């Protein structure tokens, strides 16, 4: 587990940031639509939690694509990947 965290620390940090941003927006929208804080909190915790898990894997897929693109061209044209971000 420690290796997983150290290998993916940048993506994990981005994922956590995204999660809290998404919860805040989802709660505000759900409250505006329903007028109920109970419904707003329920919806804002359920959907962003699932979406955040999907986002993590979305980032990993793009990172893999960037590495493949760099390997094929022989030139580092792709944005920085998790491995060289530190």
N, CA, C and O atoms as a Tinker XYZ file with bonds, in Angstrom:
   344  protein
     1  N      0.821000   -1.197000    0.000000    73     2
     2  CA     0.000000    0.000000    0.000000    64     1     3
     3  C      0.862000    1.257000    0.000000    63     2     4     5
     4  O      0.515000    2.235000   -0.662000    81     3
     5  N      1.975000    1.254000    0.726000    73     3     6
     6  CA     2.856000    2.415000    0.776000    64     5     7
     7  C      3.440000    2.712000   -0.592000    63     6     8     9
     8  O      3.541000    3.875000   -0.983000    81     7
     9  N      3.827000    1.670000   -1.331000    73     7    10
    10  CA     4.368000    1.871000   -2.673000    64     9    11
    11  C      3.301000    2.470000   -3.584000    63    10    12    13
    12  O      3.590000    3.362000   -4.382000    81    11
    13  N      2.076000    1.984000   -3.466000    73    11    14
    14  CA     0.967000    2.513000   -4.263000    64    13    15
    15  C      0.800000    4.008000   -4.007000    63    14    16    17
    16  O      0.660000    4.790000   -4.948000    81    15
    17  N      0.814000    4.404000   -2.739000    73    15    18
    18  CA     0.633000    5.813000   -2.386000    64    17    19
    19  C      1.800000    6.650000   -2.890000    63    18    20    21
    20  O      1.590000    7.721000   -3.460000    81    19
    21  N      3.019000    6.179000   -2.688000    73    19    22
    22  CA     4.171000    6.974000   -3.135000    64    21    23
    23  C      4.249000    7.055000   -4.657000    63    22    24    25
    24  O      4.665000    8.079000   -5.199000    81    23
    25  N      3.860000    6.004000   -5.341000    73    23    26
    26  CA     3.876000    6.001000   -6.803000    64    25    27
    27  C      2.792000    6.899000   -7.381000    63    26    28    29
    28  O      2.976000    7.491000   -8.444000    81    27
    29  N      1.680000    7.001000   -6.697000    73    27    30
    30  CA     0.527000    7.743000   -7.216000    64    29    31
    31  C      0.209000    8.999000   -6.413000    63    30    32    33
    32  O     -0.921000    9.482000   -6.470000    81    31
    33  N      1.161000    9.537000   -5.673000    73    31    34
    34  CA     0.857000   10.640000   -4.754000    64    33    35
    35  C      0.290000   11.870000   -5.458000    63    34    36    37
    36  O     -0.646000   12.486000   -4.948000    81    35
    37  N      0.827000   12.236000   -6.603000    73    35    38
    38  CA     0.327000   13.419000   -7.318000    64    37    39
    39  C     -1.124000   13.220000   -7.743000    63    38    40    41
    40  O     -1.959000   14.102000   -7.543000    81    39
    41  N     -1.422000   12.073000   -8.325000    73    39    42
    42  CA    -2.788000   11.788000   -8.773000    64    41    43
    43  C     -3.733000   11.687000   -7.580000    63    42    44    45
    44  O     -4.880000   12.123000   -7.672000    81    43
    45  N     -3.283000   11.130000   -6.477000    73    43    46
    46  CA    -4.119000   11.036000   -5.281000    64    45    47
    47  C     -4.432000   12.436000   -4.750000    63    46    48    49
    48  O     -5.571000   12.705000   -4.370000    81    47
    49  N     -3.449000   13.324000   -4.719000    73    47    50
    50  CA    -3.681000   14.693000   -4.264000    64    49    51
    51  C     -4.688000   15.402000   -5.169000    63    50    52    53
    52  O     -5.595000   16.078000   -4.682000    81    51
    53  N     -4.532000   15.252000   -6.470000    73    51    54
    54  CA    -5.479000   15.850000   -7.410000    64    53    55
    55  C     -6.873000   15.264000   -7.223000    63    54    56    57
    56  O     -7.869000   15.984000   -7.296000    81    55
    57  N     -6.942000   13.975000   -6.987000    73    55    58
    58  CA    -8.221000   13.304000   -6.810000    64    57    59
    59  C     -8.936000   13.814000   -5.559000    63    58    60    61
    60  O    -10.142000   14.055000   -5.596000    81    59
    61  N     -8.216000   13.979000   -4.462000    73    59    62
    62  CA    -8.814000   14.480000   -3.222000    64    61    63
    63  C     -9.303000   15.921000   -3.415000    63    62    64    65
    64  O    -10.395000   16.269000   -2.967000    81    63
    65  N     -8.511000   16.743000   -4.070000    73    63    66
    66  CA    -8.912000   18.120000   -4.355000    64    65    67
    67  C    -10.177000   18.148000   -5.207000    63    66    68    69
    68  O    -11.112000   18.900000   -4.931000    81    67
    69  N    -10.190000   17.325000   -6.233000    73    67    70
    70  CA   -11.354000   17.221000   -7.119000    64    69    71
    71  C    -12.580000   16.764000   -6.337000    63    70    72    73
    72  O    -13.681000   17.268000   -6.558000    81    71
    73  N    -12.400000   15.826000   -5.438000    73    71    74
    74  CA   -13.497000   15.273000   -4.648000    64    73    75
    75  C    -14.193000   16.369000   -3.829000    63    74    76    77
    76  O    -15.418000   16.487000   -3.857000    81    75
    77  N    -13.409000   17.161000   -3.107000    73    75    78
    78  CA   -14.000000   18.205000   -2.275000    64    77    79
    79  C    -14.635000   19.317000   -3.106000    63    78    80    81
    80  O    -15.667000   19.866000   -2.719000    81    79
    81  N    -14.037000   19.649000   -4.229000    73    79    82
    82  CA   -14.637000   20.631000   -5.121000    64    81    83
    83  C    -15.968000   20.118000   -5.655000    63    82    84    85
    84  O    -16.964000   20.842000   -5.682000    81    83
    85  N    -15.968000   18.867000   -6.075000    73    83    86
    86  CA   -17.179000   18.268000   -6.634000    64    85    87
    87  C    -18.294000   18.176000   -5.589000    63    86    88    89
    88  O    -19.452000   18.445000   -5.905000    81    87
    89  N    -17.968000   17.806000   -4.367000    73    87    90
    90  CA   -18.981000   17.724000   -3.304000    64    89    91
    91  C    -19.609000   19.092000   -3.063000    63    90    92    93
    92  O    -20.827000   19.197000   -2.919000    81    91
    93  N    -18.802000   20.124000   -3.017000    73    91    94
    94  CA   -19.306000   21.472000   -2.779000    64    93    95
    95  C    -20.264000   21.914000   -3.876000    63    94    96    97
    96  O    -21.347000   22.427000   -3.596000    81    95
    97  N    -19.860000   21.712000   -5.124000    73    95    98
    98  CA   -20.713000   22.092000   -6.256000    64    97    99
    99  C    -21.985000   21.239000   -6.275000    63    98   100   101
   100  O    -23.082000   21.761000   -6.473000    81    99
   101  N    -21.838000   19.947000   -6.073000    73    99   102
   102  CA   -23.002000   19.056000   -6.093000    64   101   103
   103  C    -23.998000   19.415000   -4.994000    63   102   104   105
   104  O    -25.206000   19.386000   -5.231000    81   103
   105  N    -23.521000   19.750000   -3.802000    73   103   106
   106  CA   -24.411000   20.118000   -2.702000    64   105   107
   107  C    -25.168000   21.400000   -3.026000    63   106   108   109
   108  O    -26.369000   21.497000   -2.775000    81   107
   109  N    -24.473000   22.372000   -3.577000    73   107   110
   110  CA   -25.117000   23.643000   -3.926000    64   109   111
   111  C    -26.194000   23.434000   -4.995000    63   110   112   113
   112  O    -27.293000   23.980000   -4.888000    81   111
   113  N    -25.880000   22.653000   -6.011000    73   111   114
   114  CA   -26.846000   22.398000   -7.081000    64   113   115
   115  C    -28.024000   21.581000   -6.551000    63   114   116   117
   116  O    -29.177000   21.898000   -6.844000    81   115
   117  N    -27.750000   20.548000   -5.787000    73   115   118
   118  CA   -28.818000   19.702000   -5.247000    64   117   119
   119  C    -29.732000   20.507000   -4.326000    63   118   120   121
   120  O    -30.948000   20.317000   -4.345000    81   119
   121  N    -29.163000   21.401000   -3.521000    73   119   122
   122  CA   -29.983000   22.231000   -2.646000    64   121   123
   123  C    -30.833000   23.208000   -3.467000    63   122   124   125
   124  O    -32.006000   23.424000   -3.160000    81   123
   125  N    -30.242000   23.790000   -4.501000    73   123   126
   126  CA   -30.991000   24.720000   -5.358000    64   125   127
   127  C    -32.170000   24.013000   -6.034000    63   126   128   129
   128  O    -33.235000   24.607000   -6.208000    81   127
   129  N    -31.981000   22.767000   -6.406000    73   127   130
   130  CA   -33.038000   22.015000   -7.094000    64   129   131
   131  C    -34.090000   21.489000   -6.114000    63   130   132   133
   132  O    -35.288000   21.567000   -6.387000    81   131
   133  N    -33.640000   20.952000   -4.968000    73   131   134
   134  CA   -34.571000   20.285000   -4.053000    64   133   135
   135  C    -35.056000   21.174000   -2.909000    63   134   136   137
   136  O    -36.156000   20.972000   -2.396000    81   135
   137  N    -34.253000   22.149000   -2.508000    73   135   138
   138  CA   -34.593000   22.977000   -1.347000    64   137   139
   139  C    -34.424000   22.239000   -0.026000    63   138   140   141
   140  O    -34.832000   22.731000    1.026000    81   139
   141  N    -33.822000   21.062000   -0.087000    73   139   142
   142  CA   -33.640000   20.230000    1.116000    64   141   143
   143  C    -32.158000   19.965000    1.342000    63   142   144   145
   144  O    -31.463000   19.472000    0.454000    81   143
   145  N    -31.674000   20.302000    2.556000    73   143   146
   146  CA   -30.267000   20.026000    2.866000    64   145   147
   147  C    -30.012000   18.529000    3.000000    63   146   148   149
   148  O    -28.924000   18.058000    2.667000    81   147
   149  N    -30.992000   17.778000    3.478000    73   147   150
   150  CA   -30.830000   16.319000    3.605000    64   149   151
   151  C    -30.619000   15.705000    2.225000    63   150   152   153
   152  O    -29.691000   14.921000    2.027000    81   151
   153  N    -31.471000   16.055000    1.284000    73   151   154
   154  CA   -31.327000   15.537000   -0.085000    64   153   155
   155  C    -30.029000   16.039000   -0.712000    63   154   156   157
   156  O    -29.343000   15.293000   -1.410000    81   155
   157  N    -29.697000   17.300000   -0.463000    73   155   158
   158  CA   -28.481000   17.884000   -1.039000    64   157   159
   159  C    -27.229000   17.157000   -0.548000    63   158   160   161
   160  O    -26.343000   16.835000   -1.339000    81   159
   161  N    -27.160000   16.901000    0.763000    73   159   162
   162  CA   -25.994000   16.209000    1.326000    64   161   163
   163  C    -25.933000   14.772000    0.821000    63   162   164   165
   164  O    -24.860000   14.284000    0.464000    81   163
   165  N    -27.066000   14.098000    0.790000    73   163   166
   166  CA   -27.100000   12.713000    0.299000    64   165   167
   167  C    -26.611000   12.633000   -1.144000    63   166   168   169
   168  O    -25.740000   11.828000   -1.473000    81   167
   169  N    -27.175000   13.466000   -1.987000    73   167   170
   170  CA   -26.769000   13.460000   -3.403000    64   169   171
   171  C    -25.321000   13.893000   -3.575000    63   170   172   173
   172  O    -24.597000   13.331000   -4.397000    81   171
   173  N    -24.900000   14.884000   -2.808000    73   171   174
   174  CA   -23.548000   15.406000   -2.981000    64   173   175
   175  C    -22.472000   14.447000   -2.472000    63   174   176   177
   176  O    -21.311000   14.570000   -2.861000    81   175
   177  N    -22.827000   13.518000   -1.630000    73   175   178
   178  CA   -21.851000   12.516000   -1.179000    64   177   179
   179  C    -21.850000   11.280000   -2.066000    63   178   180   181
   180  O    -20.800000   10.676000   -2.284000    81   179
   181  N    -22.993000   10.904000   -2.568000    73   179   182
   182  CA   -23.094000    9.687000   -3.375000    64   181   183
   183  C    -22.437000    9.847000   -4.747000    63   182   184   185
   184  O    -21.498000    9.120000   -5.073000    81   183
   185  N    -22.913000   10.769000   -5.531000    73   183   186
   186  CA   -22.437000   10.906000   -6.909000    64   185   187
   187  C    -20.952000   11.276000   -6.987000    63   186   188   189
   188  O    -20.221000   10.634000   -7.742000    81   187
   189  N    -20.467000   12.287000   -6.237000    73   187   190
   190  CA   -19.041000   12.618000   -6.323000    64   189   191
   191  C    -18.113000   11.503000   -5.837000    63   190   192   193
   192  O    -16.987000   11.378000   -6.319000    81   191
   193  N    -18.582000   10.698000   -4.890000    73   191   194
   194  CA   -17.742000    9.590000   -4.427000    64   193   195
   195  C    -17.497000    8.604000   -5.560000    63   194   196   197
   196  O    -16.364000    8.177000   -5.782000    81   195
   197  N    -18.541000    8.249000   -6.267000    73   195   198
   198  CA   -18.397000    7.350000   -7.420000    64   197   199
   199  C    -17.565000    8.030000   -8.518000    63   198   200   201
   200  O    -16.671000    7.418000   -9.103000    81   199
   201  N    -17.872000    9.293000   -8.783000    73   199   202
   202  CA   -17.162000   10.034000   -9.831000    64   201   203
   203  C    -15.675000   10.177000   -9.525000    63   202   204   205
   204  O    -14.853000   10.123000  -10.440000    81   203
   205  N    -15.319000   10.356000   -8.271000    73   203   206
   206  CA   -13.910000   10.508000   -7.882000    64   205   207
   207  C    -13.127000    9.224000   -8.132000    63   206   208   209
   208  O    -11.981000    9.267000   -8.579000    81   207
   209  N    -13.734000    8.108000   -7.850000    73   207   210
   210  CA   -13.076000    6.824000   -8.132000    64   209   211
   211  C    -12.844000    6.678000   -9.634000    63   210   212   213
   212  O    -11.774000    6.247000  -10.065000    81   211
   213  N    -13.836000    7.032000  -10.415000    73   211   214
   214  CA   -13.698000    6.978000  -11.875000    64   213   215
   215  C    -12.609000    7.949000  -12.339000    63   214   216   217
   216  O    -11.818000    7.618000  -13.223000    81   215
   217  N    -12.567000    9.152000  -11.742000    73   215   218
   218  CA   -11.566000   10.158000  -12.103000    64   217   219
   219  C    -10.144000    9.646000  -11.883000    63   218   220   221
   220  O     -9.271000    9.872000  -12.720000    81   219
   221  N     -9.907000    8.966000  -10.777000    73   219   222
   222  CA    -8.577000    8.435000  -10.494000    64   221   223
   223  C     -8.107000    7.530000  -11.643000    63   222   224   225
   224  O     -6.981000    7.666000  -12.123000    81   223
   225  N     -8.965000    6.617000  -12.075000    73   223   226
   226  CA    -8.597000    5.711000  -13.154000    64   225   227
   227  C     -8.515000    6.439000  -14.494000    63   226   228   229
   228  O     -7.710000    6.075000  -15.351000    81   227
   229  N     -9.337000    7.456000  -14.676000    73   227   230
   230  CA    -9.260000    8.299000  -15.876000    64   229   231
   231  C     -7.872000    8.946000  -15.972000    63   230   232   233
   232  O     -7.264000    8.956000  -17.043000    81   231
   233  N     -7.376000    9.479000  -14.863000    73   231   234
   234  CA    -6.042000   10.086000  -14.825000    64   233   235
   235  C     -4.955000    9.059000  -15.139000    63   234   236   237
   236  O     -4.008000    9.354000  -15.869000    81   235
   237  N     -5.094000    7.856000  -14.588000    73   235   238
   238  CA    -4.093000    6.810000  -14.825000    64   237   239
   239  C     -4.070000    6.407000  -16.299000    63   238   240   241
   240  O     -3.000000    6.158000  -16.856000    81   239
   241  N     -5.234000    6.341000  -16.930000    73   239   242
   242  CA    -5.299000    6.003000  -18.364000    64   241   243
   243  C     -4.612000    7.081000  -19.187000    63   242   244   245
   244  O     -3.835000    6.761000  -20.087000    81   243
   245  N     -4.880000    8.346000  -18.900000    73   243   246
   246  CA    -4.233000    9.433000  -19.641000    64   245   247
   247  C     -2.724000    9.453000  -19.411000    63   246   248   249
   248  O     -1.954000    9.734000  -20.330000    81   247
   249  N     -2.309000    9.156000  -18.193000    73   247   250
   250  CA    -0.883000    9.100000  -17.894000    64   249   251
   251  C     -0.206000    8.009000  -18.715000    63   250   252   253
   252  O      0.883000    8.211000  -19.252000    81   251
   253  N     -0.853000    6.858000  -18.809000    73   251   254
   254  CA    -0.325000    5.751000  -19.602000    64   253   255
   255  C     -0.254000    6.147000  -21.079000    63   254   256   257
   256  O      0.717000    5.826000  -21.764000    81   255
   257  N     -1.278000    6.840000  -21.565000    73   255   258
   258  CA    -1.306000    7.317000  -22.959000    64   257   259
   259  C     -0.145000    8.285000  -23.218000    63   258   260   261
   260  O      0.517000    8.200000  -24.253000    81   259
   261  N      0.099000    9.203000  -22.277000    73   259   262
   262  CA     1.200000   10.152000  -22.426000    64   261   263
   263  C      2.552000    9.435000  -22.485000    63   262   264   265
   264  O      3.412000    9.785000  -23.293000    81   263
   265  N      2.732000    8.431000  -21.625000    73   263   266
   266  CA     3.993000    7.670000  -21.642000    64   265   267
   267  C      4.155000    6.938000  -22.962000    63   266   268   269
   268  O      5.248000    6.923000  -23.528000    81   267
   269  N      3.084000    6.332000  -23.464000    73   267   270
   270  CA     3.139000    5.602000  -24.730000    64   269   271
   271  C      3.469000    6.565000  -25.869000    63   270   272   273
   272  O      4.272000    6.235000  -26.741000    81   271
   273  N      2.871000    7.724000  -25.871000    73   271   274
   274  CA     3.118000    8.733000  -26.895000    64   273   275
   275  C      4.584000    9.163000  -26.881000    63   274   276   277
   276  O      5.198000    9.316000  -27.937000    81   275
   277  N      5.142000    9.356000  -25.696000    73   275   278
   278  CA     6.548000    9.736000  -25.556000    64   277   279
   279  C      7.461000    8.616000  -26.039000    63   278   280   281
   280  O      8.443000    8.875000  -26.735000    81   279
   281  N      7.151000    7.377000  -25.677000    73   279   282
   282  CA     7.969000    6.239000  -26.085000    64   281   283
   283  C      7.983000    6.067000  -27.601000    63   282   284   285
   284  O      9.024000    5.761000  -28.181000    81   283
   285  N      6.833000    6.263000  -28.243000    73   283   286
   286  CA     6.739000    6.082000  -29.686000    64   285   287
   287  C      7.483000    7.166000  -30.455000    63   286   288   289
   288  O      8.082000    6.886000  -31.493000    81   287
   289  N      7.451000    8.398000  -29.958000    73   287   290
   290  CA     8.077000    9.497000  -30.685000    64   289   291
   291  C      9.562000    9.611000  -30.381000    63   290   292   293
   292  O     10.326000   10.171000  -31.168000    81   291
   293  N      9.967000    9.075000  -29.235000    73   291   294
   294  CA    11.361000    9.188000  -28.845000    64   293   295
   295  C     11.686000   10.567000  -28.297000    63   294   296   297
   296  O     12.820000   10.824000  -27.893000    81   295
   297  N     10.707000   11.448000  -28.282000    73   295   298
   298  CA    10.870000   12.799000  -27.775000    64   297   299
   299  C      9.814000   13.037000  -26.711000    63   298   300   301
   300  O      8.677000   12.583000  -26.842000    81   299
   301  N     10.182000   13.736000  -25.676000    73   299   302
   302  CA     9.234000   14.004000  -24.602000    64   301   303
   303  C      8.359000   15.192000  -24.963000    63   302   304   305
   304  O      8.602000   16.311000  -24.510000    81   303
   305  N      7.328000   14.945000  -25.791000    73   303   306
   306  CA     6.385000   15.973000  -26.183000    64   305   307
   307  C      5.173000   16.000000  -25.281000    63   306   308   309
   308  O      4.428000   16.980000  -25.257000    81   307
   309  N      4.975000   14.930000  -24.541000    73   307   310
   310  CA     3.796000   14.806000  -23.694000    64   309   311
   311  C      3.995000   15.584000  -22.396000    63   310   312   313
   312  O      5.129000   15.833000  -21.988000    81   311
   313  N      2.893000   15.970000  -21.744000    73   311   314
   314  CA     2.998000   16.651000  -20.447000    64   313   315
   315  C      3.671000   15.747000  -19.423000    63   314   316   317
   316  O      3.774000   14.535000  -19.609000    81   315
   317  N      4.124000   16.360000  -18.349000    73   315   318
   318  CA     4.801000   15.601000  -17.283000    64   317   319
   319  C      3.895000   14.503000  -16.764000    63   318   320   321
   320  O      2.692000   14.703000  -16.599000    81   319
   321  N      4.476000   13.350000  -16.509000    73   319   322
   322  CA     3.713000   12.226000  -15.974000    64   321   323
   323  C      3.974000   12.105000  -14.483000    63   322   324   325
   324  O      4.839000   12.790000  -13.935000    81   323
   325  N      3.231000   11.242000  -13.842000    73   323   326
   326  CA     3.368000   11.013000  -12.403000    64   325   327
   327  C      4.813000   10.704000  -12.032000    63   326   328   329
   328  O      5.307000   11.192000  -11.016000    81   327
   329  N      5.488000    9.910000  -12.832000    73   327   330
   330  CA     6.834000    9.453000  -12.494000    64   329   331
   331  C      7.841000   10.591000  -12.425000    63   330   332   333
   332  O      8.755000   10.546000  -11.602000    81   331
   333  N      7.697000   11.613000  -13.269000    73   331   334
   334  CA     8.705000   12.676000  -13.261000    64   333   335
   335  C      8.208000   13.954000  -12.609000    63   334   336   337
   336  O      8.837000   15.002000  -12.758000    81   335
   337  N      7.110000   13.894000  -11.900000    73   335   338
   338  CA     6.630000   15.064000  -11.158000    64   337   339
   339  C      7.243000   15.141000   -9.777000    63   338   340   341
   340  O      7.179000   16.183000   -9.125000    81   339
   341  N      7.828000   14.062000   -9.331000    73   339   342
   342  CA     8.487000   14.098000   -8.046000    64   341   343
   343  C      7.728000   13.462000   -7.019000    63   342   344
   344  O      8.164000   13.415000   -5.869000    81   343
